[in-house]
């Protein structure tokens, strides 16, 4: 999960870059979906990759416009399997 905080609360420059250049993701990084808060201050993106360097390469394309927080997540089924394996 990636939380993007638009610098100075400005989402418009981010959307302009997406229109001009696309998402600029390296091969191997998959965009799943995203949600924007109602105030257009933050974007919550679900991304998928097996190599953190791919995610960091993508972040470097945007860090002039966005502050990033990257949170590794697993889906509910994976979490349930882990907890079952731990607790029996």
Secondary structure as UniProt FT lines:
FT   STRAND          2..6
FT   HELIX           7..9
FT   HELIX           12..21
FT   TURN            27..28
FT   STRAND          30..36
FT   TURN            38..39
FT   STRAND          42..48
FT   HELIX           52..60
FT   TURN            61..65
FT   STRAND          66..70
FT   HELIX           76..87
//
